[in-house]
């Protein structure tokens, strides 16, 4: 087990070395690559590592209290309590009693003599334990022993069998030993060969995975087709793909597969960070704001050119598009010869006589169409001919 300081030191060194697992393990001398990967995943998720081993309790506080209460109310017998409840073991119950009811512990012994089992009886009990179909508790009851005794006998007998086997090996003939050694050497060589092939396959799978990620990023970021070759990409495009994949793969692996020098990569990264049109961009923004957002790219290009700055009209248009500098204008209405539905002619009742002696005798109205930024609106006021004041309006 590694302490918290050792684990956090390994993770920080891994980040410092650009996620190079081999370099980190070589310098520290620990841990395995899988353990270091798990530590880094926990650090990325939580921002820190846990400082102790977190284990889940097997029994709750209610279970402990129930067992101790049963022990106190039923004669203070550990064996009866464990047999009735089915949990826990006797040493565990003793510990609970000491914690929850100190001073109430009583050794419950019903008397009788201690049974001594022979070697043959222990052997038969262990054989029954190994060939059992049910729980070990049932086998222990059949042989009149406890479950702990069965496993203790099993451990002792296995040690004796192992010692006898080692003694027999020492008496093997020299010729037999040489044959076994040659067979072991042959199997070891085959094992090493298989392990090396497995390592090669793992490396090949890792390389293919990186290539797949490169093609996916090329299609996503640079909008390249799926049939594009890595060799046809420019250094700028390669740098963009590497920057997008550095979080999941090592830099040296990406450079090796994409076939790009490290110096070229850093040059492209620096070029991506700098904007060579920074001054021109500021100049275009100022001219556009001074013109109250009325000048398009042609007029702005003409003004920049008249100031002595040589720049392409396409560059001005592209910068204005990037900065979203567009002129707001009213779209010209498309000509249409359609005059609408022809209604019957309205009778001319006033005959251009717009004078009235009393109010509310003659009203005049008309409809006017107005265009505003929100769209079209219509105004229809009603005028009284008596005094020329509006009576009402509709909009």
N, C-alpha and C positions, 0 to 999 in steps of 0.2 A: 504494500500500500504506500502511496505517495502522499506527503503532507500537502496542505493547502499552498504553502509558499513554493514548493517544488512544482506543483501543477500550474500555478499562475505565472511562475517564471518561464515555464515551457511555452505557454500560450503567448505571452508577450514577446518572447524571442522568435516564435513562429511568425507573428505579425511583422516584426522588425525585419526578418529575412524574406519578406514578400511571399509568404506561404510556402516556403521551401522546407518540407518535412525532413528530408534526408540531412540537410545542413543542421537543422535544429537538433535532431537525434544524435548526429555525429558529435556535436559540440557538448551536449549535456550528458550523453551516455545513457539516456533513458527518454521516454518509455518506448513502447511499440508505436508504429504508425497509426494503428487502429485506435489505440488509447488516446493519442494526441489529437486525432480527428474528432473523437467524442468530446474531449475537453474543449476544443475550439467551437464545436457546435453549441455546447452548453454556454460558453462565454458569449457567443454571438446572440443567443436567444435571450439570456438573462442579464447580460452585462457584467457578470461575475460568476465565480465558481462556488459550489457549496463547500462549507468548511468542515463538515463532518459526514459520517455515513448515516443516511436517513433510512431507517428500517420501520416497517409497519408492525405495530403490536399485534400479536396473535390473539390475545384475549383482552377484552374491554374491562373497564373498571367495574361494570355491572357483573360481569362473569366472575371477577375476583371476589367481589362482595358476596355474591350468591354462594360461592364455594365455602368461604369462611363462615358465613351464617349457618350453612348446613352442618359444617364441622362442629360449631359451638352448640347447636341445638340437638345433635344426635350422638351424644356420648363422646365427643372429641376424639373420634377415631379416623385417622387419615385414610386407612384402607377402605373403610365403609363409604367415606365421602367420595373417594376417587371412583369406586365401583358403581355407586349410585348415579353420580353426575356424568361419568365417562370422560372426565378431564379434571385436572391436568395430571402431570406426573407427581409422584409423592414428594420429591425434593422441591418442585415448584410450589406445591401447596404449603409445604413447611415455610417457604420464603414468604408466601402471602400472609400466613398466620402471624409470622413475626412482624410484618409491616402493619397489618390492619388490626391485629389483636395481640399486642405484645404481652407476654406473661401468661397467655392462655394455652400455650403449647403443651400437649400431653402425649407422651409416647404410648400409643395404643398397642399393647401386646396381650393376646389372649392366652399366653402360656404355650407349653409344648416344647419339644426338643428341636434342635436344629438338625435338618436332614442333610446328610452328606451323600453326594452322588458319586458313583464310580466313574472311571474314565469311559467305560462302555456305555453307561447310561447318558453321559454328556454327549457322546458321539451320536447315539441314536436320536437324541433330542435335536442336535444340530442338523442331522440329515432330514428329520421331519420339518425343521424350519426352512431348509433350502428347497424342499419339494412341496411346500404347502400350497394350497389353493385359497385358503382363507386368511384371516388376520393372524399375526404372530401371538396375540393374546390368547387365542383359542389353543394353539399348540402349547403354550406355556401352562395353561390350565390342565391339559391332558397329561403332561409330564410332572405336574405338581411343582412347578418352578415359576419364577417371575419372568416377565418379558425381558427385563434388563439382564437377568442371568443367562438367558438363551443367547443374546447377542455377545455377551462377554465370553461364553464358552466357544462360540463360533470364531471369535477373534483369536482365542488361544489355540484352537485346533488348526486354524489356517496357518498360524505362525509355525507350528510344529511340522505341518506338511511341507511348508516351504523350506524349513531347515533340512528335512529328510531328502527333499529333492536336490538341494544344493550338495549334500553329502554324496548322493549317487552320481552326480555329474563329475565329481572329482575322481571317481573310479573308472571313468570311461577310458577305453583304449586309446593310445596315441594316434593310431590310424583313423579311428572314428573322429577324433578331435580335429584332425587336419581336414577331413572331408566336410565337417560342419563349418570350419572356418572359411573354406573356399566357397561354400554355398552362401554363407553370410556375406562375404565380400561381393559375390555376384549379385545378390539381392540388394545390397547397399548401392552398388553401381547403377542397377536398374532404377532404384528409388531416386537417386540423384538426377538421372537422366529425365525421369518423369517430372520431377520438381522443376528442372530447368525449362522443360517444355511448357509447363503450366505458367511459369513466370513470363516466358516469351508471349504466350497467348494473352495473358493479362495486359502486358505492355501494348500488344497490337490492338486489343479492344479499347484501351485507354486512348491510343492514338486515333483510332477511327471515331471515337466519341468526340474528340476535340475537332476533327475535321467536319463532322456533322454539325457541331455548334457553329463553326466558322461559316459554313454555307447558309445556315439558318439566319445568322446575323447579317450576312451579306444581302440576303433577300429581304430582311426586315428593315435594315438601316439604309442601305445604299440602293435598294430596289433593283437588285440584280436578278437575272433569271436563274432558275434552278440548274441549268446546264453550264453556268459560268465556271471558268477555271480559276484557281487561286493565283496562278501565274499572270493572268491578264489584269489583275487588280493593280491600281496605282498605289504608291507608297502612302499617300494620304488616306485612301480607302482602307488599306491594311491597318494603318494606325487607328482608325475609327473602330474597326472590328476588334482589335486587340484591347482597346480601352473598354469596350463593352463586355469582354470575356475575362478580364483580369480578376474579377471577383470569384470566379469558379475554377480558373486554371492558372498554372504558373506562367510567368512571363517567358522564361527560357523555352518552355515547351511550345508556346504559341509562336515565338519567333522562329523556332526550328521548323515547325510544320508549315508556317506561312512563308518561310524562306525570306526573311528580312533581317538585315543587320541591326544590332541594338542601337548603334549610333544613328542610323537612319530613322529608327522609331522615335528616339528622343527628339530628333530634329523636327519630325512631323508633329509631335505633341506640342512642342514650343510654337510651331507655326500655327497650329489650330487655336492656341490660346491668344495669339496676337491678331489684331484687326488692322490691316494696312490701309483701310478706308475710314479710319476713325475720324480724322480731321474733315474729310469730305462728307462724312455722314452728319457731323455737327453743322457743317456749312449748309447742307441741303435742308436740315430741319429749321435752321434760322431763316433761310429765304422763304420757306413754305409758311412759317408762322408770321413773318413780316407781311406777306401778301394776303393775310387773313384767309389762308387755305384756299386760294384761288388759282395759283400757278400750277400747271401740269409739268411733267418731266421735260418737255421740249423747251418751255420758257426758262425753267430752272437751269437746264443745260446751257442755254444761251447766256444767262447771267453769269454762271460759273466760268464759262469760256471767256466772257468779256473781262473778268477779273484776272485773267492770265493763267488759269489752271486748265491744263489739258486733260480731258477725261472723256471717255466714250459715252455716248448717249444711252447705250444699253446698261452701262454701270449705274448711271443716275436712275434709270427706270427700275433696276433690280434693287437698289438701296431703298428707293421709295416704297417698293413692294414689301421689302423686309420690315421697314418701319411703319407700314400701314398708313402712308401719307397719300390719301386719295382726295380728289376734288369732288365736292358734292354739287351736282347739277341736276336740273330738271330734264327728264327724258322727253324728247320731242314726241308729240302725239302723232301717231301714224295716220296718214290721210285715209279717209273713208268717204265714199260718196253716198253712204246710207244716211237718209234724212230722218229716219224714225218713222213711226206709224203716222199716217196722215189722218187727222181727226176732222170732223165737220167744222166749218167756219163758225166762229162765235158771233152772235148778233151784236152789232154796234149800237148799243142802247144810248151811250152818252153823246156820240157824234162829236167828240172833241169839246164838249161843254163841261169844263172842270170846275164850275162855280156852283156853290150851294148856299142857300140862305139859312139853313139850320144844320146842326151837327147830326151825324149818323144818317144822312140822306144819301150821300155818295161816297163810296169807298173805292180806292184804287190799290192794286197790288201787282207785283211782278216777281219773277224768280231769277236770282243771280247765282251763278256757279263760281266758287272761289277755290283756289288751290293753296293748301298750306302743307308744311312738312309732314303732318299726320295723314294727309290725303285730301279728298275732295269734300267740300261742305257747300250747302245751298242756303241762301238767305231770301226770305219772302216777307217783306214788311207790308203792313196794311196802313194806308194813309187816308185820313178824312179830308175831303175836298173843302169842308167849311173853314178850317183853320190851318190845314197842312201839317198837322201833328200826327205822329204815328199812333194808331189805335192798338196794334199788336204786331207781332212778328213771329215767323216760323223759321227755325233753322235746324 
